[in-house]
Amino acid sequence: MSKLFRLIPYLLLISGICFIPVTSVFADGENDTNKNDMGLSISPKDTLFDISNMKPGDWASRTLTVGNSSSKDFDYQMQIQNNGEKKLFNELLLEIKADEKELYKGKLAEFKSMPARKLTSGAEENLDITIRFPEHLGNDFQGLRSAFAFTFTAEGQGSTPVQAVTLGQIDSGGPTSAGFSLPATSTNLFNLMLVGSVLVAGGIVLLVIRHYRRMKMA
């Protein structure tokens, strides 16, 4: 039995190795923040749209604030990237306004880039962003989901461009809707921790079985 307890630290070490990527992910996130020397900020910074059971004719409007907390002026742009299936994404409509001035109106999938907008040091600007579910879409769009990312890029004279990202998700509801899903990074971390736990538990069970077999043979 004493040999069993001597081997447990080695099993814990193996499990700890599986958790190393978790620390690396958080460290990378901190480094990204430190690199944002131009002071680009967006609010909300995690999720702008998270809409469930959206139906034809529905619309959702959100206000996103872009800020410049640095000592330098910069120009910023916004792009949208599809992170999911194309069917619903290709049909959703997008409207963008700043101070009641229309910057874009059309399909979400056809939006390429917002014209560069200047933001002076210490200033901020509100963007009114609306997504519409076209009325003409039929039942074949029920239960679909569209996931996308709003990417903001700021660039100033003599400075390295920096980016900030917020996410969007539109769920059309229906019986085939899968509900909320974790981001890929969260899923991977969970899998790593699960593997580490299984290794530890499996190793302990095998050692206990081996120990009792030896006792019977003796």
N, C-alpha and C positions, 0 to 999 in steps of 0.2 A: 504493500500500500504506500510505503514511503517513496517508491519509485514513481508512483502515480502523481504524487504531489510535486515531485521534482520536475515533471514534464509539463505541468500546467502553465508555468511562466512562459515556456516556449510557444504553447498554443496561443496565449494572450498576445505574444509578440507578433505571431502570424496575423492575428485579427487586427492588431494595430496598424500593420502595413496596409491593410485594406482601407483603413480610415485616412491614410495620408492624403489622398486626393481631395478629401473634404476640406482639410486645412488649406490646400493649394488653391481651391476655388475661392475661398474667402480672402486669401492673400492677394489673388489676382484682382478681385473686386476693389480692394483697398488701393492697389497700385493704379487702377484705372481712374480712381477719384483723384489721386495725386497728380496724374498727368493732365487733368483738366485745368491748366494754368490760365485759360482765358475766361474762366468763370461762367461757362455756359450752364444754365440750369433750366429744367422744365418741371412743371407741376400740373397735374399729377405725374410722377416720374415712373411709376410702375405700370399702371393700367389706366388707359383713358376710356375705353369702351369695354364693358362686360355685360352684354345684353342677352337675356334668355327669352325664349318664346316670342321672338319677333315675327310678325306676320305681314303679308302684303298690305301696303298702305301705311305701315308704322314708320316712325322716324325717331331718332334720338340725337340730341344736341349736347355737346360738352364744350366747356371752355378750358383751353390749355394756355398756361402762362409760360412765356419764354423770358428768361432773365439773363442779365450780364452783370455779374458781381465783381468783375475784374477792373483794373485801372485803364483798360484799353477798349476802344470801339471795335466791333467786329460785324461782319455780315453773316447771316445764317440762312440756311435753306432747309426745306423739309422734303423727305421722300417717303414713299410707302412701299413696303415689301410684303408680298403674300407669303404666309407661313403655313398655309393649309391647302385644302382642296380648292380648285379653281371655279367650280360650278356656281356657287353662291357669290364668291368674291367678284366674279366677272359681271354680275348683274347689279350689285349694290351701287347706290348713287352717293356722291360726296359733294359737300359744299363747304368752302372755307372762306371766312370773312375776318377782317381786321379793322376795327373802328368803323363798322358798317360798310366797309369797302369789300366788294366781292373779289377774291383772289382766284377762286376756282369753282366751277360748277360742272359736273359731268359724272361719268362712271368712275368708281373707285379704282378699277383695274387700269383705266387709261390715264390716271394721274402719274406724271413722270417726276416732276419736281416743281416746287413752289419757287417763284422768282426770288432772287436773293434780297433779303431785307436787312437794313442797317439797324443795329442796336447799339446805342452809345453806352459808355461806361456808367454802371449803376442804374441803368434803365431796365424796364421790362415791358412786354407787350402781350396782350391777350388775343388769342386766336379762337374764334368761334367755329367749331367743327361739327357738322351735321351729317349723319348717315341715314339714308332713306332706303326702305325696302319697297321696290317698285310694286304698284298695285296689280300689274298684269301677270305677275309670276304665279304659276299654278301649283297644284298639289305635289308635283314632282320635286318641289323645292322644300317640302316639309321634312323636318328632321336633319337638315344640313347644317353645317357649321363653317364659318369663315374666320380664320385667324390671320392677323396681320400685324405689322410693326411700323410705327411712325419713327423715322430716324431723322434727327436734327443734327446738322453739321455746321459748326461755326468756324470761321476763318478770319484772322486778322493779319495786318501787315507785320511781317517778321515773326509770326507765331505758327506753331504746328496746328493744323486743323484738329478739332476735337468733336466728338459725337455724344449724343444722349438719345436714349431710346425709351419709348413708352409703347405699350401693347394694346391691341384691340381684339375683341372676340364677339362675333354675332352668332347666336344660336337660334335657328328658326323653329325650334321645338318639335313636337310630334313624337310618335312612339319609338322612333329610331334614334332619338337624341341620346347621346352618351353621357351628358352631364359634364361637370368641370373636370379637367384633367391637369395633372401637375406639369410644369415646364420640364423639358427634357433634362435639364441640369438636376432638378430635384429628384426625378425618377432615377437617374444614374447614381446619385448619392445614396438613395434608399437601397438600390441593388447592391452597392458595395458593402453597406453596413449589414445587409442580410447575409451576404456571402461570408463575411467575417464571423457573424454569429453562428452560422451553420458549421463552419470549420471548427470553432471552439467546441460546440456541443458534440459534434461528431467525433472529434478526437478524444474527448473525455469518455464518451460511451465506449469507444473501441478499447481504450486503456482499461476501463472497468471490466469489460468482458474478458480481456486477455488475462487480467489479474485473477479472476475467479477460475478460469480454466487451469491456470498453473496451480491454484490451491487444490483443485480436484485431482489433478495428476499427482500432486505430492501426497 
